Amino acid sequence: MPRLIQISDCHLCADPRARGRRGVPLRQLEAVVAAVNHERPDRVLVTGDISNDDSPASYALARRTLDTLEAPWEWLPGNHDVIEPMAATRPLPAELTLGNWRILLLDTHLPGKPHGELGEAALKALARRLAAGPERPVLIAMHHPPVAVGSAWLDAIGLHHAEALWATLAPFPQVKAILCGHAHQAFATRRAVGGRSIPVYGCPSVTDPFLPGSETFAVDPVTRPGFRVFELGEGEVETRVERVDISK
C-alpha cells in the first residue's frame, strides 16, 4: 500500500546556523530527512511553517534540504509562511494522487495572523472538488488543526470557524482522515460528522516541540523531533509516529 510521510514546522531562517529554542532547525531538518529516507516513502508532504524569518533564502535552504528526500515531496503554507517567496521557490499544489487516494491540500494561513481560517469561497470550492471528483478515498491536509488539541493558547490560534469545515465535509463519506501541523506535537482524535467519525492526526515538529496540555506557551524539554507515517490502504488509514535522534 502507498506510504505517505508528513513532516511539519521546520522554521528555517536564511542563516543556516540560526538557533531555535532547542537546537539548530536546519540540523534537525537534515536529521528528519535522513530518517524519512530510511522509511522509503512513496510521497512526502510538508505541512507548513517552512520559514521562520519570511526570507526567500530560508525557502531556498528548505528546498535544497528537502530535495535530498528520495521520494517526491510537496509543501503547503503555515501561519509563519509568506506565499510569494514560497511559491516562487516551489509551486503550491492543490491536490495530489497517491495510489487510489486523492490528497487535497488546503491553505488555512492568513497573512500576519497566527490562527487559520477557511473562508466561504474556499469551503465552497472544497465542496465542489469533493462533489465533482472521482469516487476515491480522500485525505485532507492543512496546517492549522480543525479540532481542539487541549492547550488553551494553541486552541486560540487553531483553525477558527472550524464548524463550517465540518459542515462542508458532512455529505462526503469519501473523506477518510485529516492531517495537520501547527501544534508541534503528535496527537490523534476523531470528530463525529455526518453519521460517522473522521480521524484527525497531528504531526511532531521538526523543531521546538510544544508541551502537550500547557495552558500557556511552553516548549517540551525532552520530546525529540519526528514525523508521521501513513499507510494508505483500501479506504483505510494506518498511521504511526517516528522520533529522530538529533544528539549525534
Summary of the structure (lengths in Angstrom):
residues: 248
radius of gyration: 16.8
end to end distance: 32.6
largest distance: 50.1
contacts: 856
relative contact order: 0.18
helix: 23%
strand: 28%
